[in-house]
Amino acid sequence: MLNRHFSIYLAAYILPAAVGFFAITTYTRLLSPAEYGVYVVGLSIASILGAIFFAWIKLSVSRYQAMSLEVDFRGTAMVAFALTVSALCATAPLTFLFHRDVSFELLLASVFVAITANAVDVGQEFERAKLRPYRFAAIAIVRSLASVGFGLLAIYLGWGGLGLLAAFGLGSLTGIVLNLAGDQTRIAPWQKSQLTQLARYGLPLTIGGLSVALYSTSDRLIVAYLLGKDAAGIFGVAADLPRQFLVMLASSVAAATVPIVFRTLSQEGHAATRERLNESLELLLVVIMPVAIWLALAADQVAGTLVGVDFRAGVSALLPMLVVARMLGIANQFYVQISFQLAERPFILAAQSFLTLVLSIALMFALISGLGLYGAALATFATEAIGFVAAVVLMRRAYVLPFDPGRLAGVGASAAIMAAAILVARSQVNGTGLLSLIVVSLAGGVAYAGAGWLLNVANARTLTLRLLRNFNRKALGV
């Protein structure tokens, strides 16, 4: 079940990631860094609002609906969402007290994005918890295509970064319509006991979610404050590239594995849960390691081919360090922090996330002032490294997660072989154009796939030979 669900969720995340990557490539050619900076700042505000007001609903649904398929939490979640939207609309104008430079139009677009994006995300949590990967994939893909389509239309009409922000909200609205129209099952009425249960577990996690959102967006806001919107646009692209690839892939693994881990803990006990966790970690590293190595070692080719001329030099310089930082963040968010959820210790998660936020802000102001954009990348790396170590230490107070070096040795060896192949290919090609990107990418991809198969990483060789045997039996009529 794990491999089958993962393949579907992989498509559900990889296709929108590919669309999003196409969007970044296109937007950076059609918009100036300043216009793209408006879009980045607006998304940052929407992300913060989403973490403050809606994260508790998503986190609660992902846990309790996955553990109780017989109980329908949708009615209660809708009531919670409606109450939260009312609170958001009532308090959003307070933003002007802290950021007088934010325009009314930008705030309105950010609130619209926060509501629509989180509404479709809550719906997706129900699809994931109920193990309905096909519907999850369809909604994710349609949402992504609609967002890019509306975005290109907004740019064509001359609406710039603000129009691009509104287009993202319209794409999410398309996903909401598809979610509601496609599910014909009766929604159970809301229950006060369910609302209390969701609030008791989820609201403490709001502190952690807010800290994560502030951390993931404060870097761009601080860059915009200290260096201007042009620099924020460049830093935003450099940070978005690993996010589009690595976080999307890690999310596909989590979408397939986390609900199964929760259900295994409630039904089969700790031994089976630890085995599922080992599988989850191995699958996570198998998927994200090759992409991280490709982005870090082929940064010149990636930036030289896939982003606009005004962005290339800055993105190429920042990308390797931001990729390493994102890897540490993924290991923290998508594996170590599962410990706190399994143990139902949300305050530990909140404390670790808050520590990361404070550290990030302090390092950003300290390093950007002296080192500019490179200082921002260095601050991101240092923050992720310290945050990961802190999470591992705090894990000892929650659910201790397994770590099997022998099981992961094949992944590390395959990654090392891929890195060597990319370095050799880079030394043999000239320039940073499309041809050099293709050569470097093929060399690294073939090396990783071949090494992974020979070393039987994630049972790749075993599964391949089994499929071949089954195919031969069917061909022979056996």
C-alpha positions as CSV (number, residue, x, y, z in Angstrom):
1,M,0.0,0.0,0.0
2,L,2.8,2.4,0.9
3,N,4.5,2.2,-2.5
4,R,1.2,2.3,-4.4
5,H,0.0,5.4,-2.5
6,F,3.4,7.0,-2.8
7,S,3.5,6.7,-6.6
8,I,0.1,8.5,-6.8
9,Y,1.0,11.2,-4.3
10,L,4.3,11.6,-6.1
11,A,2.4,12.4,-9.3
12,A,0.1,14.7,-7.2
13,Y,3.1,16.7,-6.1
14,I,5.6,16.4,-8.9
15,L,3.2,17.6,-11.6
16,P,2.2,20.8,-9.7
17,A,5.9,21.2,-8.9
18,A,6.8,21.0,-12.6
19,V,4.0,23.5,-13.4
20,G,5.3,25.7,-10.6
21,F,8.8,25.5,-11.9
22,F,7.6,26.5,-15.4
23,A,5.8,29.4,-13.7
24,I,8.9,30.6,-12.0
25,T,10.8,30.3,-15.2
26,T,8.1,32.3,-17.1
27,Y,7.4,34.9,-14.4
28,T,11.1,35.8,-14.0
29,R,11.2,36.5,-17.7
30,L,7.9,38.5,-17.8
31,L,8.3,40.5,-14.5
32,S,11.0,42.7,-13.1
33,P,12.6,41.7,-9.8
34,A,10.6,44.5,-8.1
35,E,7.3,43.2,-9.5
36,Y,8.1,39.7,-8.6
37,G,9.1,41.0,-5.1
38,V,5.5,42.3,-4.7
39,Y,4.3,38.8,-5.3
40,V,6.8,37.3,-2.9
41,V,5.8,39.8,-0.1
42,G,2.1,39.1,-0.7
43,L,2.6,35.3,-0.5
44,S,4.6,35.8,2.7
45,I,1.8,37.8,4.3
46,A,-0.7,35.1,3.2
47,S,1.5,32.4,4.6
48,I,1.7,34.1,8.0
49,L,-2.0,34.7,8.2
50,G,-2.6,31.0,7.3
51,A,-0.3,29.8,10.0
52,I,-2.0,32.1,12.6
53,F,-5.6,31.3,11.8
54,F,-5.8,28.0,9.9
55,A,-2.8,25.7,10.8
56,W,-4.6,24.3,13.8
57,I,-7.4,23.0,11.7
58,K,-5.2,21.3,9.2
59,L,-2.9,19.7,11.8
60,S,-5.9,18.4,13.8
61,V,-7.7,16.9,10.8
62,S,-4.5,15.2,9.6
63,R,-4.2,13.4,12.9
64,Y,-7.7,12.5,14.1
65,Q,-9.4,11.8,10.7
66,A,-6.6,9.5,9.8
67,M,-7.0,7.6,13.0
68,S,-10.8,7.4,12.9
69,L,-12.2,6.7,9.4
70,E,-15.6,5.8,10.9
71,V,-16.0,9.3,12.4
72,D,-16.6,12.3,10.0
73,F,-14.9,15.5,11.1
74,R,-15.9,17.5,8.0
75,G,-18.9,19.3,9.5
76,T,-16.9,20.3,12.6
77,A,-14.0,21.4,10.4
78,M,-16.3,23.6,8.3
79,V,-17.7,25.3,11.4
80,A,-14.1,25.9,12.7
81,F,-13.0,27.3,9.4
82,A,-16.0,29.7,9.2
83,L,-15.3,31.0,12.7
84,T,-11.7,31.4,11.9
85,V,-12.4,33.3,8.7
86,S,-14.6,35.7,10.7
87,A,-11.7,36.2,13.1
88,L,-9.3,36.8,10.3
89,C,-11.5,39.4,8.6
90,A,-12.0,41.2,11.9
91,T,-8.3,41.4,12.8
92,A,-6.5,41.7,9.4
93,P,-6.8,45.6,9.3
94,L,-4.5,45.6,12.4
95,T,-1.7,44.8,9.9
96,F,-1.6,48.5,9.1
97,L,-0.5,49.2,12.7
98,F,2.7,47.3,12.1
99,H,3.3,47.7,8.4
100,R,2.2,51.2,7.2
101,D,3.9,50.6,3.9
102,V,1.6,47.7,3.0
103,S,-1.1,48.9,0.6
104,F,-4.8,48.1,1.0
105,E,-4.8,46.2,-2.3
106,L,-1.9,44.0,-1.3
107,L,-3.4,43.2,2.1
108,L,-6.8,42.3,0.5
109,A,-5.1,40.0,-2.1
110,S,-3.1,38.4,0.7
111,V,-6.2,37.7,2.8
112,F,-8.0,36.3,-0.2
113,V,-5.0,33.9,-0.9
114,A,-4.8,32.9,2.8
115,I,-8.5,31.9,2.9
116,T,-8.7,30.1,-0.4
117,A,-5.4,28.4,-0.1
118,N,-6.1,27.1,3.4
119,A,-9.6,26.0,2.5
120,V,-8.4,23.8,-0.3
121,D,-5.5,22.5,2.0
122,V,-8.0,21.5,4.7
123,G,-10.0,19.6,2.0
124,Q,-6.9,17.9,0.9
125,E,-6.1,16.8,4.4
126,F,-9.4,14.9,4.5
127,E,-8.6,13.3,1.2
128,R,-5.2,12.3,2.5
129,A,-6.5,11.1,5.9
130,K,-9.2,8.9,4.2
131,L,-6.5,7.4,1.9
132,R,-8.1,8.7,-1.3
133,P,-4.9,9.6,-3.3
134,Y,-6.6,9.8,-6.7
135,R,-8.9,12.6,-5.7
136,F,-6.0,14.3,-3.9
137,A,-3.9,14.2,-7.1
138,A,-6.7,15.5,-9.3
139,I,-7.4,18.5,-7.1
140,A,-3.7,19.3,-6.7
141,I,-3.1,19.2,-10.4
142,V,-6.1,21.2,-11.4
143,R,-5.4,23.8,-8.8
144,S,-1.8,24.2,-10.0
145,L,-2.7,24.5,-13.7
146,A,-5.5,27.0,-12.9
147,S,-3.2,29.2,-10.8
148,V,-0.6,29.4,-13.6
149,G,-3.3,30.0,-16.2
150,F,-4.8,32.9,-14.2
151,G,-1.3,34.2,-13.5
152,L,-0.3,34.4,-17.1
153,L,-3.6,36.1,-17.8
154,A,-2.9,38.6,-15.1
155,I,0.6,39.4,-16.4
156,Y,-0.8,39.7,-20.0
157,L,-3.4,42.3,-18.7
158,G,-0.6,44.2,-17.1
159,W,-1.5,43.6,-13.4
160,G,2.0,42.8,-12.3
161,G,2.8,41.1,-9.0
162,L,-0.5,42.0,-7.4
163,G,-2.4,40.3,-10.2
164,L,-0.2,37.3,-9.9
165,L,-1.1,37.1,-6.2
166,A,-4.8,37.3,-6.9
167,A,-4.4,34.6,-9.6
168,F,-2.9,32.2,-7.0
169,G,-6.1,32.7,-4.9
170,L,-8.3,32.1,-7.9
171,G,-6.4,28.8,-8.6
172,S,-7.1,27.7,-5.0
173,L,-10.7,28.6,-5.4
174,T,-10.9,26.3,-8.4
175,G,-9.6,23.5,-6.2
176,I,-12.2,24.2,-3.6
177,V,-15.0,24.0,-6.1
178,L,-13.6,20.6,-7.4
179,N,-13.3,19.3,-3.9
180,L,-16.9,20.2,-2.9
181,A,-18.5,19.1,-6.3
182,G,-16.7,15.8,-6.4
183,D,-17.6,14.4,-2.9
184,Q,-21.2,13.3,-2.8
185,T,-21.1,11.7,0.6
186,R,-23.2,13.1,3.3
187,I,-21.4,15.5,5.7
188,A,-22.0,14.8,9.3
189,P,-23.2,17.7,11.4
190,W,-20.7,19.5,13.6
191,Q,-20.2,18.3,17.2
192,K,-19.0,20.4,20.1
193,S,-17.0,17.5,21.4
194,Q,-15.2,17.3,18.1
195,L,-14.5,21.0,18.0
196,T,-13.1,20.8,21.5
197,Q,-10.9,17.9,20.5
198,L,-9.6,19.7,17.4
199,A,-8.9,22.9,19.4
200,R,-7.2,21.2,22.3
201,Y,-4.7,19.5,20.0
202,G,-4.4,22.0,17.2
203,L,-4.4,25.4,18.9
204,P,-1.1,24.8,20.7
205,L,0.4,23.8,17.4
206,T,-0.7,27.2,16.1
207,I,2.3,28.7,17.9
208,G,4.6,26.3,16.1
209,G,2.9,26.8,12.8
210,L,3.1,30.5,13.2
211,S,6.8,30.3,14.0
212,V,7.4,28.1,10.9
213,A,5.4,30.5,8.7
214,L,7.2,33.5,10.1
215,Y,10.5,31.8,9.7
216,S,9.8,30.7,6.1
217,T,8.7,34.2,5.1
218,S,10.6,36.6,7.4
219,D,13.8,36.1,5.5
220,R,12.3,37.6,2.4
221,L,10.6,40.4,4.3
222,I,13.9,41.2,6.1
223,V,15.8,41.1,2.8
224,A,13.1,43.5,1.3
225,Y,13.4,45.8,4.3
226,L,17.2,45.9,4.3
227,L,18.1,45.5,0.7
228,G,14.9,46.4,-1.3
229,K,12.3,44.6,-3.3
230,D,14.8,43.8,-6.2
231,A,16.9,41.8,-3.8
232,A,13.8,40.2,-2.2
233,G,12.8,39.1,-5.7
234,I,16.2,37.5,-6.4
235,F,16.3,35.8,-3.0
236,G,12.7,34.7,-3.4
237,V,13.5,32.9,-6.6
238,A,16.7,31.2,-5.2
239,A,14.6,30.0,-2.2
240,D,11.6,29.0,-4.3
241,L,13.6,26.6,-6.5
242,P,14.6,24.1,-3.8
243,R,11.1,24.6,-2.3
244,Q,9.4,23.7,-5.6
245,F,11.5,20.6,-6.0
246,L,12.5,19.3,-2.5
247,V,9.5,20.3,-0.4
248,M,7.0,19.1,-3.0
249,L,8.8,15.7,-3.2
250,A,9.0,15.5,0.6
251,S,5.3,16.4,0.9
252,S,4.5,13.5,-1.5
253,V,6.3,11.1,0.8
254,A,4.6,12.5,3.9
255,A,1.2,12.4,2.2
256,A,1.6,8.6,1.7
257,T,3.4,7.7,4.9
258,V,2.2,9.9,7.8
259,P,-1.5,8.7,7.8
260,I,-0.3,5.1,7.7
261,V,2.1,5.8,10.6
262,F,-0.7,7.2,12.7
263,R,-3.0,4.4,11.9
264,T,-0.3,1.8,12.5
265,L,0.4,3.2,16.0
266,S,-3.3,3.1,16.9
267,Q,-3.9,-0.4,15.5
268,E,-0.7,-2.4,15.5
269,G,1.6,-1.0,18.2
270,H,5.1,0.4,18.5
271,A,7.1,-2.3,16.7
272,A,5.1,-2.0,13.5
273,T,5.1,1.8,13.8
274,R,8.9,1.9,14.0
275,E,9.1,-0.2,10.8
276,R,6.8,2.2,9.0
277,L,9.0,5.1,10.2
278,N,12.1,3.4,8.9
279,E,10.4,2.9,5.5
280,S,9.3,6.5,5.6
281,L,12.8,7.9,6.2
282,E,14.4,5.7,3.6
283,L,11.8,6.7,1.0
284,L,12.2,10.4,1.9
285,L,16.0,10.3,1.4
286,V,15.7,8.2,-1.8
287,V,13.4,10.8,-3.4
288,I,15.0,14.1,-2.3
289,M,18.8,13.3,-2.3
290,P,19.3,13.2,-6.1
291,V,17.3,16.4,-6.6
292,A,19.2,18.2,-3.9
293,I,22.6,17.1,-5.3
294,W,21.5,18.2,-8.8
295,L,20.4,21.6,-7.7
296,A,23.5,22.2,-5.6
297,L,26.1,21.0,-8.0
298,A,24.5,22.1,-11.2
299,A,23.4,25.5,-9.9
300,D,25.1,27.4,-12.7
301,Q,23.3,25.3,-15.4
302,V,20.0,25.5,-13.6
303,A,20.1,29.2,-13.1
304,G,21.6,29.9,-16.5
305,T,18.8,28.0,-18.3
306,L,15.7,28.3,-16.2
307,V,15.5,31.8,-14.8
308,G,15.5,35.3,-16.3
309,V,18.7,37.1,-17.1
310,D,18.3,39.6,-14.2
311,F,18.1,36.8,-11.7
312,R,20.8,34.4,-12.9
313,A,23.9,35.6,-11.2
314,G,22.3,36.0,-7.8
315,V,20.4,32.7,-8.0
316,S,23.5,30.7,-9.1
317,A,25.5,32.1,-6.1
318,L,22.8,31.5,-3.5
319,L,21.4,28.1,-4.6
320,P,23.9,25.6,-3.3
321,M,23.8,26.9,0.3
322,L,20.0,27.3,0.2
323,V,19.7,23.7,-1.0
324,V,21.7,22.3,1.9
325,A,19.6,24.4,4.3
326,R,16.4,23.1,2.7
327,M,17.6,19.5,3.1
328,L,18.2,20.1,6.9
329,G,14.7,21.7,7.1
330,I,13.1,18.8,5.4
331,A,14.7,16.2,7.7
332,N,13.4,18.3,10.6
333,Q,9.9,19.0,9.4
334,F,9.1,15.7,7.6
335,Y,10.7,13.2,9.9
336,V,12.0,14.4,13.3
337,Q,8.9,16.5,14.1
338,I,6.6,13.5,13.6
339,S,7.9,12.5,17.0
340,F,6.1,15.3,18.7
341,Q,2.8,14.5,16.9
342,L,3.0,10.8,17.7
343,A,3.5,11.6,21.4
344,E,0.9,14.3,21.3
345,R,3.4,16.8,22.6
346,P,2.5,19.9,20.6
347,F,4.1,22.3,23.0
348,I,7.6,20.8,22.3
349,L,7.0,21.4,18.6
350,A,5.9,24.9,19.3
351,A,9.0,25.6,21.5
352,Q,11.4,24.2,18.8
353,S,9.7,26.2,16.1
354,F,9.8,29.4,18.1
355,L,13.5,28.9,18.9
356,T,14.2,28.5,15.1
357,L,12.2,31.7,14.4
358,V,14.1,33.8,16.9
359,L,17.4,32.5,15.8
360,S,16.6,33.2,12.1
361,I,15.6,36.8,12.7
362,A,18.7,37.5,14.8
363,L,21.0,35.9,12.2
364,M,19.3,37.6,9.3
365,F,19.8,41.1,10.6
366,A,23.3,40.3,11.7
367,L,24.6,38.7,8.5
368,I,22.7,40.6,5.8
369,S,24.0,43.9,7.1
370,G,27.6,42.8,6.4
371,L,27.3,40.2,3.7
372,G,24.2,41.2,1.7
373,L,22.3,38.4,0.0
374,Y,25.0,35.8,0.7
375,G,24.5,36.7,4.4
376,A,20.8,35.8,4.0
377,A,21.7,32.4,2.6
378,L,24.3,31.8,5.3
379,A,21.8,32.8,8.0
380,T,19.2,30.3,6.5
381,F,21.8,27.5,6.6
382,A,22.9,28.2,10.2
383,T,19.3,28.4,11.4
384,E,18.3,25.1,9.8
385,A,21.4,23.3,11.1
386,I,20.8,24.5,14.7
387,G,17.1,23.9,14.5
388,F,17.7,20.3,13.3
389,V,20.0,19.6,16.2
390,A,17.5,21.1,18.7
391,A,14.7,19.0,17.3
392,V,16.8,15.8,17.6
393,V,17.6,16.7,21.3
394,L,13.9,17.5,22.1
395,M,12.8,14.2,20.4
396,R,14.2,12.3,23.4
397,R,11.3,13.9,25.4
398,A,8.7,12.6,23.0
399,Y,8.5,9.6,20.7
400,V,12.0,8.4,19.9
401,L,12.2,7.8,16.2
402,P,14.3,5.0,14.7
403,F,17.4,5.6,12.6
404,D,19.0,2.7,10.8
405,P,22.4,3.7,9.3
406,G,22.7,0.3,7.5
407,R,19.4,0.8,5.8
408,L,20.5,4.3,4.6
409,A,24.0,3.4,3.5
410,G,22.9,2.6,0.0
411,V,21.2,6.0,-0.4
412,G,24.4,7.7,0.7
413,A,26.6,5.7,-1.6
414,S,24.3,6.3,-4.6
415,A,24.2,10.0,-3.9
416,A,28.0,10.2,-3.7
417,I,28.3,8.4,-7.1
418,M,25.8,10.8,-8.6
419,A,27.8,13.8,-7.2
420,A,31.0,12.5,-8.8
421,A,29.2,12.0,-12.2
422,I,27.8,15.6,-12.1
423,L,31.3,17.0,-11.3
424,V,32.9,15.0,-14.1
425,A,30.2,16.1,-16.6
426,R,30.5,19.7,-15.6
427,S,34.2,19.6,-16.3
428,Q,33.6,18.4,-19.8
429,V,30.9,20.8,-21.0
430,N,31.1,24.5,-21.6
431,G,28.6,27.2,-20.8
432,T,25.5,27.2,-18.8
433,G,22.9,26.8,-21.5
434,L,20.3,24.1,-22.1
435,L,22.6,21.6,-23.7
436,S,25.0,21.7,-20.7
437,L,22.1,21.3,-18.3
438,I,20.8,18.3,-20.2
439,V,24.3,16.6,-20.2
440,V,24.9,17.3,-16.5
441,S,21.4,16.1,-15.5
442,L,21.5,12.9,-17.6
443,A,25.0,12.0,-16.2
444,G,23.8,12.5,-12.6
445,G,20.4,10.8,-13.1
446,V,21.8,7.7,-14.8
447,A,24.6,7.4,-12.2
448,Y,22.1,7.6,-9.3
449,A,19.6,5.2,-10.8
450,G,22.2,2.7,-11.7
451,A,23.9,2.8,-8.3
452,G,20.5,2.6,-6.5
453,W,19.5,-0.4,-8.5
454,L,22.8,-2.3,-8.0
455,L,22.7,-1.5,-4.2
456,N,19.0,-2.4,-4.0
457,V,18.1,0.9,-2.5
458,A,14.5,0.9,-1.2
459,N,14.3,-2.7,-2.7
460,A,14.5,-1.2,-6.2
461,R,16.3,-4.3,-7.7
462,T,14.0,-6.7,-5.9
463,L,10.9,-5.0,-7.1
464,T,12.2,-4.7,-10.6
465,L,13.1,-8.4,-10.9
466,R,9.7,-9.4,-9.4
467,L,7.9,-7.3,-12.0
468,L,10.0,-8.9,-14.8
469,R,9.2,-12.4,-13.5
470,N,5.5,-11.6,-13.4
471,F,5.6,-10.2,-16.9
472,N,7.4,-13.2,-18.2
473,R,4.9,-15.6,-16.6
474,K,2.0,-13.7,-18.1
475,A,3.7,-13.7,-21.5
476,L,4.2,-17.4,-21.3
477,G,0.7,-18.0,-20.1
478,V,1.8,-19.4,-16.8
